[in-house]
């Protein structure tokens, strides 16, 4: 027997206004502990799935960030089904059952509310497992709680017999007198938790609510790799009806299991006060008894000489009510609809749109970053700094060839984009230093110098050669006066081609000789020299590199790109062979799309789209950034997030938007806007940046690396090109003038 617990995240909790509102309903608020009710529910039920089942969450699409954020906080994985529109509990339960039946025809679902308070985790799980035994035999089992008082807040169930028995009757929330009569007659509280096999639930819905079952069947997306699925618009056609009315009052299969653990739906402020753990925030009581107080950050609540009050303060609204009248808060909410509808929900900040962020990006480069790195970041002799401290101080460090080359690229692009600053001096002097300090007698580039210019490592890394060739191509495009640019690049290229293996690969120096990354930058250099009017051998090498990517680097079954390989160019052994970097999925997607455009190659464009999709699997919705690393099964290996993957996400989204139409075009532009917002998390007002963002959203305290400027500038170059091509509404031009 495999149990698939389903957490139902519907409901808005209006009786808990002003803390609970549509954009942040009560299940996502800590009410009876330091965790939210949703998180407590997850921790209570997750163990039920340990014998081969899967935890499922059903929620509205607007609550996607809450779901993912709070699952991540407690490090629990779940399959999430998102409703495009709320259609009540019958459709939500049917969706989870349909998914379960598809994955496991014999699976049993335990449907639980996300906002109930049940401190006895073990007792609850024992009850579910007991109910599941009857569910396997075809029963629909609801958990009936032994009442502790004659409450008007809950519905009631009349059992027909012992602890597990058929249901005689369901009744709605009664008045006080009826509630007392029900308890005297042995009725139980209706907890709203159900245990039933997925197959039986769907069969019963087909018999008693066929429109619900049919709509949900049509709404379930096809099987995929993602753990987050949005139900299709067919879901909107499902009748809006609760499971009680759709099925439980009609079926002959209903059973009730009597349970004795403490249970509350925490539906109003009095029940939260009764939990004894509802007070939060800064408050001072003087001769105040029996009160519940909740204050938001920065607000102090003081109470003097009062009794039995709920005092709930949010930044925009305060509720004061007698706890005995907590059920009537709904009346206040109804009045708000007429007199102050803006207080029905929290103000939702609008994310920065792509065009607005693009203008800000241009201003930041023109007024902050380029001036800083053209002055502090380059010495009078043309040497580019490796890093600048966040406090603006220079550090005396060794010098890498790739940084000298990347900074040449940056300032050459600045010139091409119309920047009025000293870009040409930066390029000309940077090229001169590159040639004098880094190029060996054989024309190849050494990798590392000491701070004083003394060679430290003569290795000619393929990665470094690629960036030297890219820098020389971009310098030529910008009008650099050095007459030997192309000849030097051709000399490097031809020596690399002479080293090619039969499959077209080139062995890298260092600890990872068989890798994809250095080939990616070789392709970038080839495309740049094609743009600069280089000889046909650049195109030939580009073709060779793309063929290599298709045959060796890209997984033939799933379409993602691996990083490291063995001598036979099969995935490397162990964890190295499983590594998938989201940033490189995006970067290769951008290059493949450029290549596809230059060759009118539809197959390469499709490869780019698939790579981009795999990159998106590494975008953390909680952190709003592309993380550093995944495994080949799309699980996250590292939640740290460097700056550069955000730029590659932006570039890939933009170029694929150019190659798309209609809805797909706008989807890629939405990706681009999200990527641009992610990039802004790293950039500082003074033209510097942070590089490594940790899962707690802090940054590692370290200097700003110059190497990131290449990624930032390349992203802006693509953004400018997309605007110039007319693919971004609201902007006609974007440059650095």
ChimeraX attribute file (.defattr): number of C-alpha atoms within 10 A of each C-alpha:
attribute: neighborCount
match mode: 1-to-1
recipient: residues
	/A:1	13
	/A:2	19
	/A:3	26
	/A:4	29
	/A:5	28
	/A:6	31
	/A:7	27
	/A:8	23
	/A:9	24
	/A:10	21
	/A:11	19
	/A:12	16
	/A:13	21
	/A:14	23
	/A:15	22
	/A:16	24
	/A:17	27
	/A:18	22
	/A:19	25
	/A:20	20
	/A:21	19
	/A:22	16
	/A:23	16
	/A:24	17
	/A:25	22
	/A:26	28
	/A:27	26
	/A:28	22
	/A:29	18
	/A:30	17
	/A:31	24
	/A:32	22
	/A:33	16
	/A:34	13
	/A:35	16
	/A:36	19
	/A:37	25
	/A:38	26
	/A:39	22
	/A:40	24
	/A:41	22
	/A:42	25
	/A:43	15
	/A:44	18
	/A:45	23
	/A:46	21
	/A:47	17
	/A:48	21
	/A:49	17
	/A:50	13
	/A:51	11
	/A:52	12
	/A:53	21
	/A:54	23
	/A:55	23
	/A:56	28
	/A:57	23
	/A:58	25
	/A:59	25
	/A:60	21
	/A:61	17
	/A:62	15
	/A:63	18
	/A:64	19
	/A:65	14
	/A:66	19
	/A:67	23
	/A:68	19
	/A:69	15
	/A:70	18
	/A:71	18
	/A:72	16
	/A:73	13
	/A:74	13
	/A:75	8
	/A:76	14
	/A:77	15
	/A:78	19
	/A:79	17
	/A:80	22
	/A:81	24
	/A:82	23
	/A:83	26
	/A:84	18
	/A:85	17
	/A:86	18
	/A:87	20
	/A:88	16
	/A:89	21
	/A:90	23
	/A:91	30
	/A:92	28
	/A:93	25
	/A:94	22
	/A:95	28
	/A:96	27
	/A:97	32
	/A:98	21
	/A:99	21
	/A:100	25
	/A:101	19
	/A:102	16
	/A:103	13
	/A:104	17
	/A:105	14
	/A:106	17
	/A:107	24
	/A:108	27
	/A:109	31
	/A:110	30
	/A:111	24
	/A:112	22
	/A:113	21
	/A:114	26
	/A:115	28
	/A:116	21
	/A:117	23
	/A:118	18
	/A:119	16
	/A:120	13
	/A:121	15
	/A:122	14
	/A:123	15
	/A:124	20
	/A:125	16
	/A:126	13
	/A:127	17
	/A:128	26
	/A:129	16
	/A:130	15
	/A:131	24
	/A:132	25
	/A:133	16
	/A:134	18
	/A:135	27
	/A:136	20
	/A:137	11
	/A:138	16
	/A:139	23
	/A:140	26
	/A:141	28
	/A:142	27
	/A:143	26
	/A:144	26
	/A:145	23
	/A:146	19
	/A:147	21
	/A:148	12
	/A:149	10
	/A:150	19
	/A:151	19
	/A:152	17
	/A:153	20
	/A:154	20
	/A:155	18
	/A:156	26
	/A:157	23
	/A:158	22
	/A:159	22
	/A:160	16
	/A:161	12
	/A:162	10
	/A:163	12
	/A:164	20
	/A:165	16
	/A:166	21
	/A:167	23
	/A:168	16
	/A:169	14
	/A:170	18
	/A:171	15
	/A:172	12
	/A:173	16
	/A:174	18
	/A:175	12
	/A:176	13
	/A:177	11
	/A:178	14
	/A:179	23
	/A:180	16
	/A:181	13
	/A:182	20
	/A:183	19
	/A:184	10
	/A:185	10
	/A:186	15
	/A:187	26
	/A:188	25
	/A:189	30
	/A:190	22
	/A:191	22
	/A:192	18
	/A:193	18
	/A:194	26
	/A:195	32
	/A:196	29
	/A:197	28
	/A:198	28
	/A:199	21
	/A:200	21
	/A:201	25
	/A:202	25
	/A:203	13
	/A:204	20
	/A:205	22
	/A:206	15
	/A:207	14
	/A:208	17
	/A:209	22
	/A:210	16
	/A:211	16
	/A:212	25
	/A:213	28
	/A:214	19
	/A:215	21
	/A:216	29
	/A:217	19
	/A:218	16
	/A:219	22
	/A:220	21
	/A:221	14
	/A:222	10
	/A:223	10
	/A:224	8
	/A:225	11
	/A:226	10
	/A:227	13
	/A:228	16
	/A:229	19
	/A:230	19
	/A:231	23
	/A:232	17
	/A:233	16
	/A:234	15
	/A:235	26
	/A:236	18
	/A:237	17
	/A:238	24
	/A:239	18
	/A:240	15
	/A:241	16
	/A:242	16
	/A:243	19
	/A:244	14
	/A:245	13
	/A:246	21
	/A:247	21
	/A:248	21
	/A:249	15
	/A:250	14
	/A:251	16
	/A:252	14
	/A:253	18
	/A:254	22
	/A:255	25
	/A:256	29
	/A:257	23
	/A:258	20
	/A:259	21
	/A:260	15
	/A:261	16
	/A:262	15
	/A:263	19
	/A:264	20
	/A:265	18
	/A:266	24
	/A:267	20
	/A:268	22
	/A:269	27
	/A:270	22
	/A:271	20
	/A:272	22
	/A:273	22
	/A:274	14
	/A:275	15
	/A:276	11
	/A:277	14
	/A:278	19
	/A:279	21
	/A:280	18
	/A:281	14
	/A:282	15
	/A:283	14
	/A:284	12
	/A:285	14
	/A:286	10
	/A:287	10
	/A:288	15
	/A:289	14
	/A:290	13
	/A:291	19
	/A:292	25
	/A:293	24
	/A:294	23
	/A:295	20
	/A:296	15
	/A:297	12
	/A:298	8
	/A:299	14
	/A:300	13
	/A:301	16
	/A:302	13
	/A:303	17
	/A:304	11
	/A:305	9
	/A:306	13
	/A:307	15
	/A:308	16
	/A:309	24
	/A:310	24
	/A:311	21
	/A:312	23
	/A:313	22
	/A:314	16
	/A:315	13
	/A:316	11
	/A:317	13
	/A:318	14
	/A:319	17
	/A:320	14
	/A:321	17
	/A:322	16
	/A:323	22
	/A:324	14
	/A:325	13
	/A:326	19
	/A:327	18
	/A:328	14
	/A:329	19
	/A:330	16
	/A:331	11
	/A:332	13
	/A:333	20
	/A:334	13
	/A:335	12
	/A:336	14
	/A:337	12
	/A:338	9
	/A:339	10
	/A:340	10
	/A:341	12
	/A:342	12
	/A:343	16
	/A:344	20
	/A:345	17
	/A:346	18
	/A:347	10
	/A:348	7
	/A:349	6
	/A:350	6
	/A:351	10
	/A:352	13
	/A:353	15
	/A:354	23
	/A:355	17
	/A:356	12
	/A:357	16
	/A:358	21
	/A:359	15
	/A:360	13
	/A:361	21
	/A:362	19
	/A:363	15
	/A:364	18
	/A:365	20
	/A:366	21
	/A:367	16
	/A:368	16
	/A:369	21
	/A:370	23
	/A:371	17
	/A:372	18
	/A:373	22
	/A:374	19
	/A:375	13
	/A:376	15
	/A:377	22
	/A:378	19
	/A:379	14
	/A:380	9
	/A:381	10
	/A:382	19
	/A:383	23
	/A:384	28
	/A:385	26
	/A:386	24
	/A:387	25
	/A:388	22
	/A:389	15
	/A:390	18
	/A:391	10
	/A:392	16
	/A:393	11
	/A:394	15
	/A:395	13
	/A:396	13
	/A:397	13
	/A:398	16
	/A:399	24
	/A:400	22
	/A:401	23
	/A:402	25
	/A:403	25
	/A:404	27
	/A:405	28
	/A:406	25
	/A:407	30
	/A:408	30
	/A:409	28
	/A:410	26
	/A:411	31
	/A:412	28
	/A:413	25
	/A:414	27
	/A:415	22
	/A:416	17
	/A:417	18
	/A:418	13
	/A:419	20
	/A:420	12
	/A:421	18
	/A:422	15
	/A:423	22
	/A:424	21
	/A:425	15
	/A:426	26
	/A:427	31
	/A:428	20
	/A:429	20
	/A:430	27
	/A:431	27
	/A:432	16
	/A:433	18
	/A:434	24
	/A:435	15
	/A:436	10
	/A:437	18
	/A:438	27
	/A:439	21
	/A:440	13
	/A:441	7
	/A:442	9
	/A:443	18
	/A:444	24
	/A:445	26
	/A:446	22
	/A:447	22
	/A:448	22
	/A:449	19
	/A:450	14
	/A:451	17
	/A:452	10
	/A:453	13
	/A:454	12
	/A:455	16
	/A:456	15
	/A:457	12
	/A:458	15
	/A:459	14
	/A:460	21
	/A:461	20
	/A:462	24
	/A:463	19
	/A:464	26
	/A:465	28
	/A:466	26
	/A:467	25
	/A:468	32
	/A:469	27
	/A:470	26
	/A:471	32
	/A:472	30
	/A:473	27
	/A:474	26
	/A:475	29
	/A:476	20
	/A:477	18
	/A:478	21
	/A:479	14
	/A:480	19
	/A:481	13
	/A:482	15
	/A:483	9
	/A:484	11
	/A:485	19
	/A:486	20
	/A:487	12
	/A:488	17
	/A:489	23
	/A:490	19
	/A:491	14
	/A:492	21
	/A:493	21
	/A:494	13
	/A:495	13
	/A:496	18
	/A:497	14
	/A:498	9
	/A:499	12
	/A:500	12
	/A:501	10
	/A:502	7
	/A:503	14
	/A:504	18
	/A:505	23
	/A:506	21
	/A:507	19
	/A:508	18
	/A:509	13
	/A:510	10
	/A:511	6
	/A:512	14
	/A:513	17
	/A:514	23
	/A:515	21
	/A:516	26
	/A:517	18
	/A:518	21
	/A:519	24
	/A:520	21
	/A:521	22
	/A:522	26
	/A:523	25
	/A:524	23
	/A:525	26
	/A:526	25
	/A:527	23
	/A:528	20
	/A:529	27
	/A:530	18
	/A:531	13
	/A:532	17
	/A:533	14
	/A:534	17
	/A:535	12
	/A:536	10
	/A:537	16
	/A:538	22
	/A:539	19
	/A:540	11
	/A:541	19
	/A:542	21
	/A:543	17
	/A:544	15
	/A:545	22
	/A:546	21
	/A:547	16
	/A:548	18
	/A:549	21
	/A:550	15
	/A:551	13
	/A:552	20
	/A:553	24
	/A:554	19
	/A:555	16
	/A:556	11
	/A:557	6
	/A:558	13
	/A:559	19
	/A:560	24
	/A:561	28
	/A:562	27
	/A:563	20
	/A:564	23
	/A:565	21
	/A:566	15
	/A:567	10
	/A:568	10
	/A:569	17
	/A:570	15
	/A:571	22
	/A:572	19
	/A:573	11
	/A:574	8
	/A:575	11
	/A:576	16
	/A:577	17
	/A:578	20
	/A:579	22
	/A:580	27
	/A:581	27
	/A:582	29
	/A:583	29
	/A:584	27
	/A:585	29
	/A:586	30
	/A:587	28
	/A:588	27
	/A:589	32
	/A:590	28
	/A:591	23
	/A:592	27
	/A:593	27
	/A:594	22
	/A:595	22
	/A:596	19
	/A:597	15
	/A:598	13
	/A:599	12
	/A:600	12
	/A:601	14
	/A:602	12
	/A:603	12
	/A:604	22
	/A:605	22
	/A:606	16
	/A:607	20
	/A:608	29
	/A:609	23
	/A:610	19
	/A:611	26
	/A:612	28
	/A:613	17
	/A:614	26
	/A:615	30
	/A:616	20
	/A:617	19
	/A:618	28
	/A:619	24
	/A:620	18
	/A:621	17
	/A:622	17
	/A:623	21
	/A:624	18
	/A:625	27
	/A:626	30
	/A:627	29
	/A:628	24
	/A:629	21
	/A:630	21
	/A:631	18
	/A:632	19
	/A:633	11
	/A:634	20
	/A:635	12
	/A:636	19
	/A:637	17
	/A:638	15
	/A:639	20
	/A:640	18
	/A:641	26
	/A:642	22
	/A:643	26
	/A:644	24
	/A:645	28
	/A:646	31
	/A:647	29
	/A:648	30
	/A:649	33
	/A:650	30
	/A:651	29
	/A:652	32
	/A:653	28
	/A:654	30
	/A:655	26
	/A:656	26
	/A:657	24
	/A:658	20
	/A:659	17
	/A:660	15
	/A:661	12
	/A:662	8
	/A:663	10
	/A:664	13
	/A:665	18
	/A:666	16
	/A:667	16
	/A:668	23
	/A:669	23
	/A:670	17
	/A:671	19
	/A:672	27
	/A:673	24
	/A:674	21
	/A:675	26
	/A:676	26
	/A:677	20
	/A:678	22
	/A:679	26
	/A:680	15
	/A:681	16
	/A:682	18
	/A:683	19
	/A:684	14
	/A:685	10
	/A:686	15
	/A:687	19
	/A:688	26
	/A:689	25
	/A:690	21
	/A:691	19
	/A:692	20
	/A:693	22
	/A:694	15
	/A:695	17
	/A:696	10
	/A:697	13
	/A:698	10
	/A:699	16
	/A:700	11
	/A:701	12
	/A:702	14
	/A:703	20
	/A:704	22
	/A:705	18
	/A:706	21
	/A:707	20
	/A:708	21
	/A:709	23
	/A:710	21
	/A:711	20
	/A:712	22
	/A:713	21
	/A:714	18
	/A:715	23
	/A:716	26
	/A:717	20
	/A:718	19
	/A:719	28
	/A:720	22
	/A:721	19
	/A:722	22
	/A:723	22
	/A:724	15
	/A:725	12
	/A:726	13
	/A:727	21
	/A:728	20
	/A:729	9
	/A:730	11
	/A:731	17
	/A:732	13
	/A:733	14
	/A:734	20
	/A:735	23
	/A:736	22
	/A:737	13
